[in-house]
Amino acid sequence: MTILPKTRLLALTLAGLAAATPAFAHHPMGGMIPATFTQGLLSGLGHPVIGLDHLAALVGVGLVASRFARGLMLPAFWLVAMAAGVGLHLMSADLPYAELLVALSVVALGLAATMRTNLPYGLIAALFAAGGAVHGYALGESIIGAEATPLAAYLIGLVTIQTALTTGVAFAARSVAKGTLAAPALRLAGLTIAVTGAAFLALPAFA
């Protein structure tokens, strides 16, 4: 089997997953607003994992961060901007085409991970900040209307799970990078992320 059919198969598979998951991904409590600290915490921990677009973005952040000597500091730009994005949504700020921007950020992260040479540190920090903000805005949707306690727990959950995922992927990628097949494997992972974002971009065309 050639690379092209494999790529097409991957794209079709991810498109199917993307089509099947968006409604669930944005309602980790089944559409219910968290009412307790535990519910808020579990919602925050689960939301970025059950959403394929959010999960792909976090993997992309880890992959790109792993390529820099000071890379483990880079996810902080994502996390701070993500929390700010949640806050903007809670303050009823309007971000047009938020879901489109989320998908575009996934594509951008995937492409950055596939490049043979590193982009400038500052540019990556800006990409992480922009991506974190739009993902945070989208993640804020499921907590609107919640009381202060579950809201605080939700934010704790979001920061905890995203810190664990991005740094965990970065450490894993650095470990893999020691192998002889590291570069092609990591670039393939980046391509998979980019295709995932492209699948979400295509969703409106099939809606």
Secondary structure, DSSP 4 states (H G I P E B T S, - for coil): --HHHHHHHHHHHHHHHHHHSHHHHT-TTTTPPP-SHHHHHHHHHHHHHH-HHHHHHHHHHHHHHTTSTTGGGTHHHHHHHHHHHHHHHHTT---TTHHHHHHHHHHHHHHHHH-SSPPPHHHHHHHHHHHHHHHHHHHGGGGTT--HHHHHHHHHHHHHHHHHHHHHHHHHHHHHTTSTTHHHHHHHHHHHHHHHHHHHHHHHHH-
